[in-house]
């Protein structure tokens, strides 16, 4: 399994405006759910999604980033529209 920094770096690679447009991203591993937690914050809005380790590993191994891309795109869209 890859680590938190690799996943954060990949998210920023796919979405370079995260961080620069006021959206902060944090990634942690939830041992209880056995899934990565991707947390986006902008101003007073915060949204989280869970990403299966297999999806994260597939993306980080250069195979496919569809699951990660779709989930981050939805979070980013909701954050920029002010949905929480």
N, CA, C and O atoms as a CHARMM CRD file, in Angstrom:
* protein
*
  336
    1    1 UNK  N      0.85200  -1.18200   0.00000 PROA 1      0.00000
    2    1 UNK  CA     0.00000   0.00000   0.00000 PROA 1      0.00000
    3    1 UNK  C      0.89700   1.24500   0.00000 PROA 1      0.00000
    4    1 UNK  O      1.94700   1.27200   0.64200 PROA 1      0.00000
    5    2 UNK  N      0.47200   2.24200  -0.71300 PROA 2      0.00000
    6    2 UNK  CA     1.21400   3.49800  -0.79300 PROA 2      0.00000
    7    2 UNK  C      0.94700   4.34300   0.45200 PROA 2      0.00000
    8    2 UNK  O      0.12000   3.98600   1.29100 PROA 2      0.00000
    9    3 UNK  N      1.65000   5.45900   0.55800 PROA 3      0.00000
   10    3 UNK  CA     1.47100   6.28500   1.74400 PROA 3      0.00000
   11    3 UNK  C      0.70900   7.57700   1.44100 PROA 3      0.00000
   12    3 UNK  O      0.40500   7.90100   0.29300 PROA 3      0.00000
   13    4 UNK  N      0.42100   8.28500   2.50700 PROA 4      0.00000
   14    4 UNK  CA    -0.37900   9.51900   2.47900 PROA 4      0.00000
   15    4 UNK  C      0.22900  10.57600   1.55700 PROA 4      0.00000
   16    4 UNK  O     -0.49400  11.21100   0.79000 PROA 4      0.00000
   17    5 UNK  N      1.53200  10.77000   1.62100 PROA 5      0.00000
   18    5 UNK  CA     2.18100  11.79500   0.80700 PROA 5      0.00000
   19    5 UNK  C      2.04100  11.48400  -0.67800 PROA 5      0.00000
   20    5 UNK  O      1.78500  12.38300  -1.47900 PROA 5      0.00000
   21    6 UNK  N      2.20800  10.22100  -1.04800 PROA 6      0.00000
   22    6 UNK  CA     2.06400   9.83400  -2.45400 PROA 6      0.00000
   23    6 UNK  C      0.65400  10.13200  -2.96400 PROA 6      0.00000
   24    6 UNK  O      0.47900  10.63200  -4.07500 PROA 6      0.00000
   25    7 UNK  N     -0.34400   9.82100  -2.14300 PROA 7      0.00000
   26    7 UNK  CA    -1.72500  10.05700  -2.54800 PROA 7      0.00000
   27    7 UNK  C     -2.02200  11.55000  -2.65200 PROA 7      0.00000
   28    7 UNK  O     -2.66300  11.98200  -3.61000 PROA 7      0.00000
   29    8 UNK  N     -1.57600  12.33600  -1.69700 PROA 8      0.00000
   30    8 UNK  CA    -1.74900  13.79700  -1.75900 PROA 8      0.00000
   31    8 UNK  C     -1.07700  14.36500  -3.00600 PROA 8      0.00000
   32    8 UNK  O     -1.65500  15.19400  -3.70800 PROA 8      0.00000
   33    9 UNK  N      0.14400  13.91400  -3.27500 PROA 9      0.00000
   34    9 UNK  CA     0.86900  14.39300  -4.45400 PROA 9      0.00000
   35    9 UNK  C      0.12400  14.04800  -5.73600 PROA 9      0.00000
   36    9 UNK  O      0.07700  14.86200  -6.65800 PROA 9      0.00000
   37   10 UNK  N     -0.45400  12.86200  -5.80800 PROA 10     0.00000
   38   10 UNK  CA    -1.19400  12.44200  -7.00400 PROA 10     0.00000
   39   10 UNK  C     -2.44500  13.29600  -7.18500 PROA 10     0.00000
   40   10 UNK  O     -2.76700  13.69100  -8.30500 PROA 10     0.00000
   41   11 UNK  N     -3.14700  13.58100  -6.10000 PROA 11     0.00000
   42   11 UNK  CA    -4.34300  14.42900  -6.17900 PROA 11     0.00000
   43   11 UNK  C     -3.95200  15.80500  -6.69700 PROA 11     0.00000
   44   11 UNK  O     -4.63700  16.36800  -7.55200 PROA 11     0.00000
   45   12 UNK  N     -2.86400  16.34300  -6.18700 PROA 12     0.00000
   46   12 UNK  CA    -2.40700  17.67100  -6.64900 PROA 12     0.00000
   47   12 UNK  C     -1.92400  17.62000  -8.10000 PROA 12     0.00000
   48   12 UNK  O     -2.03500  18.61000  -8.82400 PROA 12     0.00000
   49   13 UNK  N     -1.39000  16.47700  -8.52500 PROA 13     0.00000
   50   13 UNK  CA    -0.97300  16.32000  -9.92300 PROA 13     0.00000
   51   13 UNK  C     -2.18900  16.33600 -10.84400 PROA 13     0.00000
   52   13 UNK  O     -2.17400  16.98200 -11.89200 PROA 13     0.00000
   53   14 UNK  N     -3.24000  15.62500 -10.44800 PROA 14     0.00000
   54   14 UNK  CA    -4.46000  15.55600 -11.25900 PROA 14     0.00000
   55   14 UNK  C     -5.20700  16.88900 -11.21500 PROA 14     0.00000
   56   14 UNK  O     -5.73800  17.34100 -12.23000 PROA 14     0.00000
   57   15 UNK  N     -5.24700  17.51400 -10.04300 PROA 15     0.00000
   58   15 UNK  CA    -5.95100  18.78600  -9.83500 PROA 15     0.00000
   59   15 UNK  C     -4.98100  19.82700  -9.28900 PROA 15     0.00000
   60   15 UNK  O     -4.97900  20.09000  -8.08600 PROA 15     0.00000
   61   16 UNK  N     -4.14900  20.42800 -10.15400 PROA 16     0.00000
   62   16 UNK  CA    -3.13200  21.36600  -9.66200 PROA 16     0.00000
   63   16 UNK  C     -3.69500  22.61300  -8.99900 PROA 16     0.00000
   64   16 UNK  O     -2.97300  23.29500  -8.27000 PROA 16     0.00000
   65   17 UNK  N     -4.97300  22.93200  -9.23300 PROA 17     0.00000
   66   17 UNK  CA    -5.54700  24.12100  -8.60800 PROA 17     0.00000
   67   17 UNK  C     -5.96000  23.88000  -7.15900 PROA 17     0.00000
   68   17 UNK  O     -6.28800  24.83200  -6.45100 PROA 17     0.00000
   69   18 UNK  N     -5.95000  22.62100  -6.70200 PROA 18     0.00000
   70   18 UNK  CA    -6.22400  22.35400  -5.29300 PROA 18     0.00000
   71   18 UNK  C     -5.02500  22.85900  -4.50600 PROA 18     0.00000
   72   18 UNK  O     -3.88000  22.51900  -4.80700 PROA 18     0.00000
   73   19 UNK  N     -5.29500  23.65800  -3.51600 PROA 19     0.00000
   74   19 UNK  CA    -4.23900  24.28200  -2.73900 PROA 19     0.00000
   75   19 UNK  C     -3.99800  25.70600  -3.19300 PROA 19     0.00000
   76   19 UNK  O     -3.82600  26.60500  -2.36900 PROA 19     0.00000
   77   20 UNK  N     -3.98400  25.91700  -4.50800 PROA 20     0.00000
   78   20 UNK  CA    -3.73600  27.25300  -5.02400 PROA 20     0.00000
   79   20 UNK  C     -4.99500  28.11000  -5.06100 PROA 20     0.00000
   80   20 UNK  O     -4.90800  29.33500  -4.98700 PROA 20     0.00000
   81   21 UNK  N     -6.15000  27.49000  -5.17300 PROA 21     0.00000
   82   21 UNK  CA    -7.38300  28.27700  -5.25800 PROA 21     0.00000
   83   21 UNK  C     -8.09800  28.32400  -3.91200 PROA 21     0.00000
   84   21 UNK  O     -9.30000  28.58500  -3.85500 PROA 21     0.00000
   85   22 UNK  N     -7.37400  28.07800  -2.84400 PROA 22     0.00000
   86   22 UNK  CA    -7.97800  28.15100  -1.52300 PROA 22     0.00000
   87   22 UNK  C     -8.57200  26.84400  -1.04500 PROA 22     0.00000
   88   22 UNK  O     -9.17500  26.79000   0.02700 PROA 22     0.00000
   89   23 UNK  N     -8.40900  25.78900  -1.82800 PROA 23     0.00000
   90   23 UNK  CA    -8.90800  24.48000  -1.40500 PROA 23     0.00000
   91   23 UNK  C     -7.73500  23.69000  -0.84100 PROA 23     0.00000
   92   23 UNK  O     -6.73700  23.46900  -1.52700 PROA 23     0.00000
   93   24 UNK  N     -7.86200  23.27000   0.40100 PROA 24     0.00000
   94   24 UNK  CA    -6.82400  22.47500   1.04800 PROA 24     0.00000
   95   24 UNK  C     -7.21800  21.01300   1.01100 PROA 24     0.00000
   96   24 UNK  O     -8.39500  20.67800   1.14200 PROA 24     0.00000
   97   25 UNK  N     -6.25100  20.15500   0.83600 PROA 25     0.00000
   98   25 UNK  CA    -6.51700  18.71700   0.80100 PROA 25     0.00000
   99   25 UNK  C     -5.69200  18.03400   1.88200 PROA 25     0.00000
  100   25 UNK  O     -4.53500  18.38200   2.11900 PROA 25     0.00000
  101   26 UNK  N     -6.31000  17.05500   2.53100 PROA 26     0.00000
  102   26 UNK  CA    -5.61200  16.23600   3.50300 PROA 26     0.00000
  103   26 UNK  C     -6.04200  14.79500   3.27900 PROA 26     0.00000
  104   26 UNK  O     -7.18400  14.52800   2.90500 PROA 26     0.00000
  105   27 UNK  N     -5.13500  13.88800   3.50600 PROA 27     0.00000
  106   27 UNK  CA    -5.41000  12.46700   3.32400 PROA 27     0.00000
  107   27 UNK  C     -4.96700  11.72900   4.58000 PROA 27     0.00000
  108   27 UNK  O     -3.86500  11.94900   5.08300 PROA 27     0.00000
  109   28 UNK  N     -5.82800  10.85900   5.08000 PROA 28     0.00000
  110   28 UNK  CA    -5.48200   9.99600   6.20600 PROA 28     0.00000
  111   28 UNK  C     -6.00000   8.60100   5.90700 PROA 28     0.00000
  112   28 UNK  O     -6.86500   8.41400   5.05100 PROA 28     0.00000
  113   29 UNK  N     -5.46500   7.63800   6.61600 PROA 29     0.00000
  114   29 UNK  CA    -5.95600   6.26500   6.46300 PROA 29     0.00000
  115   29 UNK  C     -6.80000   5.91600   7.66600 PROA 29     0.00000
  116   29 UNK  O     -6.34300   6.02600   8.80400 PROA 29     0.00000
  117   30 UNK  N     -8.03500   5.49500   7.42300 PROA 30     0.00000
  118   30 UNK  CA    -8.96000   5.11000   8.48400 PROA 30     0.00000
  119   30 UNK  C     -8.83400   3.60400   8.69700 PROA 30     0.00000
  120   30 UNK  O     -9.32200   2.81000   7.89200 PROA 30     0.00000
  121   31 UNK  N     -8.17700   3.22200   9.78800 PROA 31     0.00000
  122   31 UNK  CA    -7.95800   1.80100  10.08500 PROA 31     0.00000
  123   31 UNK  C     -9.27600   1.04100  10.26600 PROA 31     0.00000
  124   31 UNK  O     -9.40000  -0.11200   9.85300 PROA 31     0.00000
  125   32 UNK  N    -10.24700   1.69600  10.88400 PROA 32     0.00000
  126   32 UNK  CA   -11.52800   1.04300  11.14700 PROA 32     0.00000
  127   32 UNK  C    -12.26200   0.69900   9.85000 PROA 32     0.00000
  128   32 UNK  O    -12.79300  -0.40200   9.70200 PROA 32     0.00000
  129   33 UNK  N    -12.28600   1.65100   8.91200 PROA 33     0.00000
  130   33 UNK  CA   -12.97400   1.43100   7.62700 PROA 33     0.00000
  131   33 UNK  C    -12.08400   0.80400   6.57100 PROA 33     0.00000
  132   33 UNK  O    -12.55900   0.39300   5.51200 PROA 33     0.00000
  133   34 UNK  N    -10.79200   0.73100   6.86100 PROA 34     0.00000
  134   34 UNK  CA    -9.81500   0.20300   5.90600 PROA 34     0.00000
  135   34 UNK  C     -9.91200   0.93500   4.58200 PROA 34     0.00000
  136   34 UNK  O     -9.98500   0.32000   3.51800 PROA 34     0.00000
  137   35 UNK  N     -9.91200   2.27700   4.66500 PROA 35     0.00000
  138   35 UNK  CA   -10.02900   3.11700   3.47500 PROA 35     0.00000
  139   35 UNK  C     -9.30100   4.43800   3.70200 PROA 35     0.00000
  140   35 UNK  O     -9.12900   4.88000   4.83800 PROA 35     0.00000
  141   36 UNK  N     -8.87900   5.05700   2.60800 PROA 36     0.00000
  142   36 UNK  CA    -8.29900   6.39100   2.65900 PROA 36     0.00000
  143   36 UNK  C     -9.40800   7.41700   2.80300 PROA 36     0.00000
  144   36 UNK  O    -10.45200   7.29600   2.16200 PROA 36     0.00000
  145   37 UNK  N     -9.19600   8.41800   3.63100 PROA 37     0.00000
  146   37 UNK  CA   -10.13400   9.52500   3.79500 PROA 37     0.00000
  147   37 UNK  C     -9.50500  10.73800   3.11800 PROA 37     0.00000
  148   37 UNK  O     -8.43200  11.19400   3.51200 PROA 37     0.00000
  149   38 UNK  N    -10.18600  11.25700   2.09500 PROA 38     0.00000
  150   38 UNK  CA    -9.72800  12.45900   1.40800 PROA 38     0.00000
  151   38 UNK  C    -10.61300  13.59300   1.89800 PROA 38     0.00000
  152   38 UNK  O    -11.83500  13.54800   1.75700 PROA 38     0.00000
  153   39 UNK  N     -9.98700  14.60600   2.47300 PROA 39     0.00000
  154   39 UNK  CA   -10.69100  15.71100   3.11700 PROA 39     0.00000
  155   39 UNK  C    -10.33300  17.00700   2.39400 PROA 39     0.00000
  156   39 UNK  O     -9.17000  17.41100   2.36900 PROA 39     0.00000
  157   40 UNK  N    -11.34200  17.65800   1.80300 PROA 40     0.00000
  158   40 UNK  CA   -11.13700  18.94900   1.14800 PROA 40     0.00000
  159   40 UNK  C    -11.77400  20.03800   1.98600 PROA 40     0.00000
  160   40 UNK  O    -12.88400  19.87500   2.49200 PROA 40     0.00000
  161   41 UNK  N    -11.06000  21.16100   2.13200 PROA 41     0.00000
  162   41 UNK  CA   -11.57100  22.29000   2.91400 PROA 41     0.00000
  163   41 UNK  C    -11.38300  23.56900   2.12600 PROA 41     0.00000
  164   41 UNK  O    -10.36000  23.77700   1.47500 PROA 41     0.00000
  165   42 UNK  N    -12.39300  24.42100   2.19900 PROA 42     0.00000
  166   42 UNK  CA   -12.30400  25.76600   1.64100 PROA 42     0.00000
  167   42 UNK  C    -13.16400  26.67000   2.50700 PROA 42     0.00000
  168   42 UNK  O    -14.36600  26.44800   2.65200 PROA 42     0.00000
  169   43 UNK  N    -12.54500  27.68500   3.07800 PROA 43     0.00000
  170   43 UNK  CA   -13.23500  28.58500   3.99000 PROA 43     0.00000
  171   43 UNK  C    -13.91800  27.77000   5.09100 PROA 43     0.00000
  172   43 UNK  O    -13.25700  26.99800   5.78500 PROA 43     0.00000
  173   44 UNK  N    -15.23200  27.93400   5.25700 PROA 44     0.00000
  174   44 UNK  CA   -15.93300  27.20400   6.31400 PROA 44     0.00000
  175   44 UNK  C    -16.49900  25.86200   5.82900 PROA 44     0.00000
  176   44 UNK  O    -17.12900  25.14100   6.60400 PROA 44     0.00000
  177   45 UNK  N    -16.28100  25.52700   4.56700 PROA 45     0.00000
  178   45 UNK  CA   -16.80600  24.28200   4.00000 PROA 45     0.00000
  179   45 UNK  C    -15.76300  23.16900   4.08000 PROA 45     0.00000
  180   45 UNK  O    -14.57000  23.38600   3.86800 PROA 45     0.00000
  181   46 UNK  N    -16.25400  21.97400   4.39100 PROA 46     0.00000
  182   46 UNK  CA   -15.37900  20.81200   4.45600 PROA 46     0.00000
  183   46 UNK  C    -16.15800  19.59600   3.98600 PROA 46     0.00000
  184   46 UNK  O    -17.28700  19.36300   4.41800 PROA 46     0.00000
  185   47 UNK  N    -15.54500  18.82400   3.09700 PROA 47     0.00000
  186   47 UNK  CA   -16.16300  17.59900   2.59700 PROA 47     0.00000
  187   47 UNK  C    -15.14400  16.47900   2.62400 PROA 47     0.00000
  188   47 UNK  O    -13.95100  16.70100   2.41900 PROA 47     0.00000
  189   48 UNK  N    -15.63100  15.26100   2.88300 PROA 48     0.00000
  190   48 UNK  CA   -14.77200  14.08400   2.93200 PROA 48     0.00000
  191   48 UNK  C    -15.33800  12.99000   2.04000 PROA 48     0.00000
  192   48 UNK  O    -16.54700  12.89000   1.82900 PROA 48     0.00000
  193   49 UNK  N    -14.43100  12.18000   1.52700 PROA 49     0.00000
  194   49 UNK  CA   -14.83900  10.98900   0.80400 PROA 49     0.00000
  195   49 UNK  C    -13.89400   9.86200   1.18700 PROA 49     0.00000
  196   49 UNK  O    -12.77400  10.10200   1.63700 PROA 49     0.00000
  197   50 UNK  N    -14.34800   8.65000   1.00600 PROA 50     0.00000
  198   50 UNK  CA   -13.53400   7.47400   1.30300 PROA 50     0.00000
  199   50 UNK  C    -13.11600   6.82800  -0.00100 PROA 50     0.00000
  200   50 UNK  O    -13.91600   6.69900  -0.92800 PROA 50     0.00000
  201   51 UNK  N    -11.87000   6.42700  -0.06600 PROA 51     0.00000
  202   51 UNK  CA   -11.30400   5.82800  -1.25800 PROA 51     0.00000
  203   51 UNK  C    -10.72200   4.47200  -0.87400 PROA 51     0.00000
  204   51 UNK  O     -9.89600   4.36700   0.03300 PROA 51     0.00000
  205   52 UNK  N    -11.16700   3.44500  -1.57700 PROA 52     0.00000
  206   52 UNK  CA   -10.67000   2.10200  -1.30300 PROA 52     0.00000
  207   52 UNK  C     -9.17000   2.03200  -1.60600 PROA 52     0.00000
  208   52 UNK  O     -8.71200   2.61000  -2.59200 PROA 52     0.00000
  209   53 UNK  N     -8.40700   1.33300  -0.76900 PROA 53     0.00000
  210   53 UNK  CA    -6.96200   1.22400  -0.99700 PROA 53     0.00000
  211   53 UNK  C     -6.61900   0.68200  -2.39100 PROA 53     0.00000
  212   53 UNK  O     -5.62800   1.09300  -2.99500 PROA 53     0.00000
  213   54 UNK  N     -7.44000  -0.23900  -2.89400 PROA 54     0.00000
  214   54 UNK  CA    -7.18300  -0.81000  -4.21400 PROA 54     0.00000
  215   54 UNK  C     -7.27700   0.26200  -5.29900 PROA 54     0.00000
  216   54 UNK  O     -6.47800   0.26700  -6.23600 PROA 54     0.00000
  217   55 UNK  N     -8.25200   1.17500  -5.17700 PROA 55     0.00000
  218   55 UNK  CA    -8.40100   2.26300  -6.15000 PROA 55     0.00000
  219   55 UNK  C     -7.21900   3.22000  -6.07400 PROA 55     0.00000
  220   55 UNK  O     -6.69900   3.65500  -7.10100 PROA 55     0.00000
  221   56 UNK  N     -6.79600   3.54600  -4.85700 PROA 56     0.00000
  222   56 UNK  CA    -5.65200   4.43500  -4.67700 PROA 56     0.00000
  223   56 UNK  C     -4.38500   3.78800  -5.23000 PROA 56     0.00000
  224   56 UNK  O     -3.61100   4.43900  -5.93100 PROA 56     0.00000
  225   57 UNK  N     -4.17000   2.50800  -4.91700 PROA 57     0.00000
  226   57 UNK  CA    -2.97700   1.80600  -5.39900 PROA 57     0.00000
  227   57 UNK  C     -2.96200   1.71900  -6.91700 PROA 57     0.00000
  228   57 UNK  O     -1.91600   1.90400  -7.53900 PROA 57     0.00000
  229   58 UNK  N     -4.10600   1.44000  -7.51200 PROA 58     0.00000
  230   58 UNK  CA    -4.18600   1.35300  -8.96900 PROA 58     0.00000
  231   58 UNK  C     -3.78100   2.67100  -9.61500 PROA 58     0.00000
  232   58 UNK  O     -3.03900   2.68500 -10.59700 PROA 58     0.00000
  233   59 UNK  N     -4.25900   3.75400  -9.07300 PROA 59     0.00000
  234   59 UNK  CA    -3.93000   5.07900  -9.60100 PROA 59     0.00000
  235   59 UNK  C     -2.44900   5.38900  -9.40000 PROA 59     0.00000
  236   59 UNK  O     -1.77700   5.83700 -10.32900 PROA 59     0.00000
  237   60 UNK  N     -1.95000   5.15700  -8.21500 PROA 60     0.00000
  238   60 UNK  CA    -0.55900   5.46600  -7.91400 PROA 60     0.00000
  239   60 UNK  C      0.41500   4.57100  -8.67000 PROA 60     0.00000
  240   60 UNK  O      1.56800   4.94400  -8.88800 PROA 60     0.00000
  241   61 UNK  N     -0.04900   3.39300  -9.06800 PROA 61     0.00000
  242   61 UNK  CA     0.78600   2.48100  -9.85200 PROA 61     0.00000
  243   61 UNK  C      0.70200   2.77300 -11.34900 PROA 61     0.00000
  244   61 UNK  O      1.28400   2.05400 -12.16100 PROA 61     0.00000
  245   62 UNK  N     -0.03200   3.84300 -11.71300 PROA 62     0.00000
  246   62 UNK  CA    -0.11100   4.25600 -13.10600 PROA 62     0.00000
  247   62 UNK  C     -1.08500   3.45100 -13.95600 PROA 62     0.00000
  248   62 UNK  O     -1.00000   3.47900 -15.18300 PROA 62     0.00000
  249   63 UNK  N     -2.00400   2.73600 -13.32200 PROA 63     0.00000
  250   63 UNK  CA    -2.94100   1.89900 -14.07900 PROA 63     0.00000
  251   63 UNK  C     -4.20300   2.65800 -14.44500 PROA 63     0.00000
  252   63 UNK  O     -4.51000   2.80500 -15.62800 PROA 63     0.00000
  253   64 UNK  N     -4.92900   3.13500 -13.47400 PROA 64     0.00000
  254   64 UNK  CA    -6.16000   3.87900 -13.73900 PROA 64     0.00000
  255   64 UNK  C     -6.52200   4.72600 -12.54000 PROA 64     0.00000
  256   64 UNK  O     -6.41300   4.28900 -11.39500 PROA 64     0.00000
  257   65 UNK  N     -6.96100   5.95900 -12.82100 PROA 65     0.00000
  258   65 UNK  CA    -7.29900   6.91100 -11.76000 PROA 65     0.00000
  259   65 UNK  C     -8.75300   7.35100 -11.85400 PROA 65     0.00000
  260   65 UNK  O     -9.10000   8.43300 -11.37900 PROA 65     0.00000
  261   66 UNK  N     -9.59400   6.54400 -12.44800 PROA 66     0.00000
  262   66 UNK  CA   -10.98300   6.94500 -12.65700 PROA 66     0.00000
  263   66 UNK  C    -11.69900   7.16500 -11.32800 PROA 66     0.00000
  264   66 UNK  O    -12.31600   8.21200 -11.12900 PROA 66     0.00000
  265   67 UNK  N    -11.62800   6.19800 -10.41700 PROA 67     0.00000
  266   67 UNK  CA   -12.31500   6.32900  -9.13000 PROA 67     0.00000
  267   67 UNK  C    -11.84000   7.54100  -8.35500 PROA 67     0.00000
  268   67 UNK  O    -12.64800   8.32100  -7.85000 PROA 67     0.00000
  269   68 UNK  N    -10.53900   7.69800  -8.26300 PROA 68     0.00000
  270   68 UNK  CA    -9.96800   8.84600  -7.55700 PROA 68     0.00000
  271   68 UNK  C    -10.37300  10.14800  -8.24100 PROA 68     0.00000
  272   68 UNK  O    -10.78600  11.09700  -7.57500 PROA 68     0.00000
  273   69 UNK  N    -10.25700  10.19500  -9.54900 PROA 69     0.00000
  274   69 UNK  CA   -10.58600  11.40800 -10.30100 PROA 69     0.00000
  275   69 UNK  C    -12.03000  11.82800 -10.14600 PROA 69     0.00000
  276   69 UNK  O    -12.32000  13.00600  -9.93900 PROA 69     0.00000
  277   70 UNK  N    -12.93600  10.87300 -10.24300 PROA 70     0.00000
  278   70 UNK  CA   -14.36900  11.18400 -10.12200 PROA 70     0.00000
  279   70 UNK  C    -14.69800  11.68700  -8.72100 PROA 70     0.00000
  280   70 UNK  O    -15.40700  12.68200  -8.57100 PROA 70     0.00000
  281   71 UNK  N    -14.19200  11.01100  -7.70200 PROA 71     0.00000
  282   71 UNK  CA   -14.51400  11.41200  -6.32700 PROA 71     0.00000
  283   71 UNK  C    -13.94300  12.79000  -6.00200 PROA 71     0.00000
  284   71 UNK  O    -14.61900  13.60500  -5.37400 PROA 71     0.00000
  285   72 UNK  N    -12.71600  13.05800  -6.41800 PROA 72     0.00000
  286   72 UNK  CA   -12.10900  14.35900  -6.13600 PROA 72     0.00000
  287   72 UNK  C    -12.81800  15.45200  -6.93000 PROA 72     0.00000
  288   72 UNK  O    -13.03500  16.54800  -6.41400 PROA 72     0.00000
  289   73 UNK  N    -13.18100  15.16500  -8.18000 PROA 73     0.00000
  290   73 UNK  CA   -13.89800  16.15500  -8.99900 PROA 73     0.00000
  291   73 UNK  C    -15.23100  16.52400  -8.34800 PROA 73     0.00000
  292   73 UNK  O    -15.59500  17.69900  -8.30700 PROA 73     0.00000
  293   74 UNK  N    -15.96000  15.52900  -7.84100 PROA 74     0.00000
  294   74 UNK  CA   -17.24400  15.80200  -7.17900 PROA 74     0.00000
  295   74 UNK  C    -17.03400  16.62100  -5.91000 PROA 74     0.00000
  296   74 UNK  O    -17.76700  17.57800  -5.65900 PROA 74     0.00000
  297   75 UNK  N    -16.04600  16.25400  -5.11700 PROA 75     0.00000
  298   75 UNK  CA   -15.76900  17.01700  -3.89500 PROA 75     0.00000
  299   75 UNK  C    -15.39300  18.45300  -4.24100 PROA 75     0.00000
  300   75 UNK  O    -15.90200  19.40100  -3.64300 PROA 75     0.00000
  301   76 UNK  N    -14.49500  18.60200  -5.21500 PROA 76     0.00000
  302   76 UNK  CA   -14.03200  19.93100  -5.60300 PROA 76     0.00000
  303   76 UNK  C    -15.20100  20.78200  -6.10300 PROA 76     0.00000
  304   76 UNK  O    -15.30300  21.95900  -5.75700 PROA 76     0.00000
  305   77 UNK  N    -16.06200  20.20500  -6.89900 PROA 77     0.00000
  306   77 UNK  CA   -17.22200  20.92900  -7.41400 PROA 77     0.00000
  307   77 UNK  C    -18.13500  21.36600  -6.27100 PROA 77     0.00000
  308   77 UNK  O    -18.58100  22.51300  -6.23300 PROA 77     0.00000
  309   78 UNK  N    -18.41000  20.45800  -5.34500 PROA 78     0.00000
  310   78 UNK  CA   -19.26000  20.78500  -4.20300 PROA 78     0.00000
  311   78 UNK  C    -18.63400  21.87600  -3.32700 PROA 78     0.00000
  312   78 UNK  O    -19.32800  22.78300  -2.86900 PROA 78     0.00000
  313   79 UNK  N    -17.35300  21.78700  -3.10500 PROA 79     0.00000
  314   79 UNK  CA   -16.64900  22.78400  -2.29100 PROA 79     0.00000
  315   79 UNK  C    -16.72300  24.16600  -2.96500 PROA 79     0.00000
  316   79 UNK  O    -17.02700  25.16100  -2.30600 PROA 79     0.00000
  317   80 UNK  N    -16.44700  24.22700  -4.26800 PROA 80     0.00000
  318   80 UNK  CA   -16.42500  25.52000  -4.94500 PROA 80     0.00000
  319   80 UNK  C    -17.83000  26.12400  -5.04800 PROA 80     0.00000
  320   80 UNK  O    -17.97400  27.34000  -5.16700 PROA 80     0.00000
  321   81 UNK  N    -18.85900  25.28100  -5.00200 PROA 81     0.00000
  322   81 UNK  CA   -20.23100  25.79200  -5.01400 PROA 81     0.00000
  323   81 UNK  C    -20.71800  26.10200  -3.60400 PROA 81     0.00000
  324   81 UNK  O    -21.80600  26.65400  -3.43800 PROA 81     0.00000
  325   82 UNK  N    -19.93400  25.75700  -2.58900 PROA 82     0.00000
  326   82 UNK  CA   -20.31000  26.08300  -1.21100 PROA 82     0.00000
  327   82 UNK  C    -21.20900  25.06900  -0.56100 PROA 82     0.00000
  328   82 UNK  O    -21.90200  25.38700   0.40500 PROA 82     0.00000
  329   83 UNK  N    -21.21500  23.84800  -1.06700 PROA 83     0.00000
  330   83 UNK  CA   -22.03800  22.78600  -0.47000 PROA 83     0.00000
  331   83 UNK  C    -21.22700  22.13900   0.63700 PROA 83     0.00000
  332   83 UNK  O    -20.03300  21.88600   0.47200 PROA 83     0.00000
  333   84 UNK  N    -21.87000  21.86900   1.76600 PROA 84     0.00000
  334   84 UNK  CA   -21.15600  21.15400   2.83700 PROA 84     0.00000
  335   84 UNK  C    -22.03800  20.07900   3.42300 PROA 84     0.00000
  336   84 UNK  O    -21.62000  19.36700   4.33600 PROA 84     0.00000
